[in-house]
Amino acid sequence: MIAVVKIAGQQFKVEKDQTLYVPHLEGKTGDKVKDIEVLLASADGKLSTGTKVAAEIVDQVKGDTVIAYKMKRRKGFHKKKGHRTAYTKIKVTSIA
């Protein structure tokens, strides 16, 4: 069974026992994920909308470093800033 869900404003195509990285969600490792909106589900080619998806948080991680570098030539001006985006690793436990 496959489902298209909306988590933290982004859409994901998920299956049972799949792990994926989503934008940061509040919670600790082992907590159940709330606010999963199921947009569409498919089982054996039949589409439905009234299904539920359960997931749990596996880990809180950070993404790769992104550097923003600004410079104006011949002026001596340069500015370097960076950040690491926070992600939550979740595992889909069931699609019912």
N, C-alpha and C positions, 0 to 999 in steps of 0.2 A: 504494500500500500504506500502511495506517495501522497504528500500533502504540500500545499503552498501556504506558508504561514507568514505573518507579519510580526516581527519582533523588533522593538526599539526603532520603529519607523522604516525598517528595511524588510524586503521580502526575501524569503529563502525557500528552496525546494528541499524537503526533508524526507527521510525514510526512517524506519525503526532502527535503533542502535547506531545512528549516525552521530558523529561529533562535529561541531562547527563552532566557528568564532563569530560572535555577534558583538555589537557595540556594548560598552560597559553596562551591566545590570547590577543593582544592589543585591547583596546577599553573600553568604559564605559557602564554602565547599560543602556539597551535599544537600543544599537547600533546593526546594522545588521552584521552578520558574513560573511566575505568574504573568498575566497579561499576554498570553499567546493567542493571537487572533487568527483563526483558520479561514483562509480565503477560499480554498478549493481542495478537495480530496478526491483521489482516484483509486478505485479498487477493481481490478480486472476490466479496465476500460470504462467503468461506470463512474460518472462524476457525482459528487454530493457535496453539501456545504455544512451540514449539521454535525460534524465530527469534532472530537477533542484530541488535542495533542498534549502529552505530558513530557516534561524535560527536567533535568536536574543540572545544577552547576557543578562542573568538574574542577575549574580553576579560574583564577583571575590573572590575566597576563597583560604584558605591554607589547605593542608592535615595534617595528623597526624605527630607528631614529630618522626623523625628517628634518632637514636643515633648510632654513630660509636665510639666504645671504643677500644683502643689498649693498650696492657699491656705486659711488659716483666717481667716474674717472677724473684724474688730475685734481681732485678736491681734497683728497685725504679722508674722505668719508667712507666708512664701511661699518656694517652692522650684521652680526651673526646671531641668530636665535635658532633654537631647535626644540622639538618636542617628541614624545613617544605616546601614541594613542593607546588608551586603555581598552582592552577587549575582555570578554568573558567567554570561556570555553564551556559549552554546554553539550549534553548528550541527550538525544531524544529517546525516551524510555518506552513510550507507547503511542500508537495512533489508533484511536477507537471511534 
